[in-house]
C-alpha cells in the first residue's frame, strides 16, 4: 500500500512538473503580449488600440461588432490586422476609419470629434444679403444687402444701417479690413472699391459709411492688399505689381513696382513688415522674391511720384 502511494505521488509530481513547463510558456507569452493561434499554429504579438472622443461616452464598433467599453478606451489583445473602427453617439455624426494594428505597438486615434447633427441653422438678420464681412476684432458683421450696408453684432443683434449704398457686385473675389479699422476694401476681377466707415462727428445725410470705386482696371486682378499705414493699397494685375494712394478727387497716384516675367504666383503680403512675397521666373528658373514697402521707402517713392506729376502738370 505504501509502495502504491509512493508511485502515485511520483506520478502526480511528474505530471505537475510537466504541466508547469507546458503552461509556463503560454502564461509568459500572454503576459508579454503574445497570442497563440491554435487553428493556424502561429504565435504572434498583439497590438493595442487607444480611442478618445469629444464628447466622451461614445460606443465603439470594431468590424461591425459592438464593444462593451465606451470612450475613452484602451483595447488590448488585438491581433495585428486592419480593422474598421466606428465611434458612435446618439445625436452626433459617427466617426469611421480603417486603422492598422501592429505587433507590440499602440495605435492611437485620440482626437476624434463627433459633430452634432444640426436640427436647424441660426439665421443672422432679416436682410437680403448679397455678401458680408466680419471685422478683424470679430465684434461686428457688415452686411452688404439690397437695401444698404448694415452692421450688427456677431449674432445679428443690434443692427445699424450705415449707408443706403446697394450697388454691390454679384461676384466678390476678396474683402479686407485696413489695419486702422476705419475702412475695408472689396474687389472683383476688374474693380476695387473702398468703404469708408465715418465717425459720428463727420456724418453727412445720416450715413455712417460711404463707398468709393477706387479703380476700374481692364486687366484681371489677382489679389489686393492693404499697406499697414491704411492709406495705400497694393494690387496685382496680370504681371504687374502696383500700388495706389487713397485720396479724394484728381488723378490717382499709381506706381507699378514690378513687372513679372509671367503672372505672379504664390502671393503673400506680410502686413507687419509691409513686404510682398511672390514667385517669378528668372532665366528660366522659378524663384521666390520679396518687395519691401516699409514706410521710409514708401514715402520717398510717393514723394517722387507726386513731384514728377506736379512737373508734368506745370508744363501742360
C-alpha positions in Angstrom: 0.0 0.0 0.0 2.8 2.4 0.9 4.6 1.4 -2.4 1.5 2.3 -4.5 1.1 5.6 -2.6 4.7 6.5 -3.4 4.1 5.6 -7.1 1.0 7.8 -7.2 2.9 10.7 -5.6 5.7 10.3 -8.1 3.2 10.3 -11.0 1.4 13.4 -9.6 4.8 15.2 -9.1 6.0 14.5 -12.7 2.5 15.3 -14.0 2.5 18.7 -12.2 6.1 19.3 -13.3 5.2 18.6 -16.9 2.0 20.7 -16.7 4.1 23.5 -15.2 6.6 23.5 -18.1 3.7 23.3 -20.6 1.7 26.1 -19.2 4.6 28.4 -18.3 5.4 29.4 -21.9 1.8 30.0 -22.6 1.3 32.2 -19.5 4.5 34.1 -20.2 3.5 34.6 -23.8 0.2 36.2 -22.8 1.9 38.3 -20.2 4.4 39.6 -22.7 1.7 40.4 -25.3 1.8 37.2 -27.4 -1.1 35.2 -28.6 -1.2 31.6 -29.8 -3.4 30.9 -32.8 -4.2 27.2 -32.3 -6.1 26.9 -35.6 -3.2 28.0 -37.7 -0.5 27.0 -35.2 1.0 30.5 -35.2 2.3 32.8 -32.4 2.1 36.5 -32.9 2.5 39.6 -30.7 -0.7 41.6 -30.1 -1.3 45.3 -30.5 -3.3 48.0 -28.6 -5.9 50.5 -29.8 -6.4 53.7 -27.9 -9.5 55.8 -28.6 -10.6 59.2 -27.2 -13.5 61.2 -28.4 -15.2 64.6 -27.7 -17.8 64.2 -26.4 -16.7 61.1 -24.5 -19.0 58.2 -23.7 -19.4 57.1 -27.3 -19.8 53.4 -28.3 -17.1 51.6 -30.2 -17.7 49.2 -33.1 -14.8 47.1 -34.5 -15.5 45.3 -37.8 -19.2 45.9 -37.2 -19.2 44.4 -33.7 -20.2 46.5 -30.7 -17.7 46.6 -27.8 -18.8 46.9 -24.2 -16.4 49.8 -23.5 -17.2 53.5 -24.0 -14.7 56.2 -25.0 -12.1 56.9 -23.8 -11.0 53.3 -24.1 -7.8 51.3 -24.4 -8.4 48.0 -26.2 -5.7 45.4 -25.8 -5.1 41.9 -27.2 -5.9 42.8 -30.8 -4.4 40.6 -33.5 -2.2 42.5 -36.0 -4.5 43.4 -38.8 -6.5 46.3 -40.3 -9.8 47.0 -38.6 -12.8 49.0 -39.5 -13.4 51.2 -36.4 -16.5 53.2 -35.8 -17.3 55.5 -32.9 -21.0 56.5 -32.4 -23.1 58.5 -30.1 -26.8 59.4 -30.4 -27.3 62.9 -31.7 -23.9 63.1 -33.4 -22.5 62.1 -36.7 -20.5 58.9 -36.5 -16.7 58.7 -36.9 -15.3 55.8 -39.0 -11.8 54.9 -40.1 -9.7 51.9 -41.1 -6.9 51.5 -38.5 -3.9 49.2 -38.8 -2.9 47.4 -35.6 0.8 46.5 -35.5 2.6 44.0 -33.2 3.7 45.4 -29.8 2.5 48.9 -30.8 -0.2 51.3 -29.7 -2.4 52.7 -32.5 -3.9 56.0 -31.3 -7.0 57.8 -32.5 -7.3 60.3 -29.7 -8.5 63.5 -31.4 -11.9 62.2 -32.5 -14.5 65.0 -32.7 -18.2 63.9 -33.0 -20.1 66.8 -34.6 -23.7 67.2 -33.6 -26.5 66.6 -36.0 -27.9 70.0 -37.0 -31.6 70.4 -36.1 -31.8 73.9 -37.6 -29.5 76.7 -38.7 -29.4 80.1 -37.0 -30.5 83.0 -39.2 -28.5 86.2 -38.9 -30.7 89.2 -39.6 -33.6 89.6 -41.9 -31.7 91.2 -44.8 -31.5 90.1 -48.4 -27.7 89.7 -48.1 -25.5 89.8 -51.2 -22.2 89.5 -49.3 -20.8 90.2 -45.8 -17.6 90.9 -44.0 -16.5 90.2 -40.4 -14.4 92.8 -38.6 -10.8 91.8 -37.7 -11.6 92.1 -34.0 -14.6 89.6 -34.5 -17.0 92.1 -32.9 -19.2 93.0 -35.9 -20.7 91.7 -39.1 -21.0 94.1 -42.1 -24.0 93.1 -44.2 -23.9 94.1 -47.9 -27.6 94.0 -48.7 -30.0 95.1 -51.4 -31.3 97.9 -49.1 -27.9 99.2 -48.0 -24.9 98.5 -45.7 -25.7 97.3 -42.2 -23.6 96.5 -39.2 -24.7 94.0 -36.4 -23.2 92.1 -33.6 -21.9 88.6 -34.4 -25.3 87.0 -33.5 -27.2 89.5 -35.7 -28.4 91.6 -32.8 -28.3 95.4 -32.5 -28.4 96.1 -36.3 -27.5 99.6 -37.6 -27.9 100.9 -41.1 -24.7 102.6 -42.2 -25.4 103.5 -45.8 -28.1 103.4 -48.4 -25.5 102.2 -51.0 -26.7 98.9 -52.5 -24.9 98.6 -55.9 -22.8 95.6 -54.8 -21.2 93.4 -57.4 -22.6 89.9 -57.7 -19.2 88.4 -57.6 -16.6 89.5 -55.0 -13.2 87.8 -55.0 -11.9 89.3 -51.7 -12.7 91.6 -48.8 -10.2 93.0 -46.3 -10.2 95.5 -43.4 -7.5 98.2 -43.1 -5.2 98.0 -40.1 -6.7 101.1 -38.6 -10.2 99.5 -38.8 -11.6 102.7 -40.4 -12.3 101.2 -43.9 -12.4 98.0 -45.8 -11.9 97.1 -49.5 -13.5 94.6 -51.7 -12.7 93.6 -55.3 -13.6 91.5 -58.3 -11.7 90.8 -61.5 -11.8 94.4 -62.7 -12.7 96.7 -59.9 -11.5 97.8 -56.4 -13.9 99.5 -54.0 -13.2 101.1 -50.6 -15.8 101.5 -47.9 -15.0 104.4 -45.5 -16.5 104.0 -42.1 -17.3 107.5 -41.0 -17.1 108.7 -37.4 -20.2 110.3 -35.9 -18.6 113.7 -35.9 -18.4 113.7 -39.7 -21.8 112.2 -40.5 -23.5 113.6 -43.6 -27.0 112.9 -44.6 -27.3 110.4 -41.7 -24.9 107.9 -43.2 -22.1 106.3 -41.3 -20.3 104.9 -44.3 -19.7 105.8 -48.0 -18.4 103.7 -50.8 -15.8 104.7 -53.4 -15.0 102.9 -56.6 -11.2 103.3 -56.3 -10.1 101.7 -59.6 -11.6 100.2 -62.7 -8.9 98.0 -64.4 -9.1 96.3 -67.8 -6.8 93.5 -66.7 -7.6 90.7 -64.4 -6.9 91.4 -60.7 -5.1 88.6 -58.9 -5.1 90.0 -55.4 -5.3 93.2 -53.3 -3.6 94.1 -50.0 -3.6 96.9 -47.5 -0.4 98.7 -46.7 0.0 99.0 -42.9 -0.5 102.7 -43.0 -4.1 102.2 -44.2 -3.8 104.9 -46.9 -2.3 102.8 -49.7 -3.4 99.6 -51.5 -1.1 97.2 -53.2 -2.7 95.3 -56.0 -1.5 92.7 -58.6 -2.9 92.7 -62.1 -1.7 90.1 -64.6 2.1 90.5 -64.5 2.1 94.0 -62.8 2.5 94.6 -59.0 1.3 98.2 -58.3 0.3 100.5 -55.5 -2.3 103.2 -55.4 -2.7 106.0 -52.9 -6.1 106.7 -51.4 -7.4 110.3 -51.8 -10.4 112.2 -52.9 -10.5 113.9 -56.3 -8.0 114.2 -59.0 -5.8 111.6 -60.7 -4.9 108.6 -58.7 -1.2 108.2 -57.7 -0.4 104.7 -59.1 3.1 103.2 -59.2 4.0 100.0 -60.9 6.6 98.5 -58.6 7.5 95.4 -60.6 6.6 93.7 -63.9 6.9 89.9 -63.5 8.2 87.7 -66.3 5.0 85.8 -66.0 1.8 86.0 -64.0 2.8 86.4 -60.3 2.1 83.2 -58.2 2.0 82.4 -54.5 1.2 85.9 -53.4 1.6 86.6 -49.7 1.6 90.1 -48.0 3.2 90.4 -44.6 1.4 93.5 -43.2 3.6 93.6 -40.1 6.7 94.3 -42.3 5.0 95.6 -45.4 6.6 93.0 -47.6 5.1 91.3 -50.6 6.3 87.7 -51.4 5.7 86.1 -54.8 7.1 83.6 -57.2 8.5 84.7 -60.6 10.6 83.2 -63.4 14.1 84.4 -63.9 16.4 82.9 -66.6 14.0 80.0 -66.9 14.0 79.2 -63.1 11.2 79.7 -60.6 12.4 81.8 -57.6 10.8 83.5 -54.6 11.1 87.3 -54.4 10.2 90.0 -51.9 9.2 93.6 -52.4 9.9 95.8 -49.3 7.3 98.5 -48.9 8.2 99.8 -45.4 7.3 103.3 -44.5 10.6 105.1 -45.4 10.9 103.5 -48.8 7.2 104.1 -49.5 7.1 107.8 -48.5 10.1 108.5 -50.7 8.5 106.7 -53.6 5.2 108.6 -53.4 7.0 111.9 -52.9 9.0 111.3 -56.1 5.8 110.3 -58.0 4.0 113.5 -56.8 6.9 115.7 -57.7 7.1 114.2 -61.2 3.3 114.6 -61.6 3.5 118.3 -60.5 6.3 119.0 -63.0 4.2 117.4 -65.8 1.2 119.3 -64.8 3.1 122.7 -64.7 4.5 122.0 -68.2 1.0 121.5 -69.5 
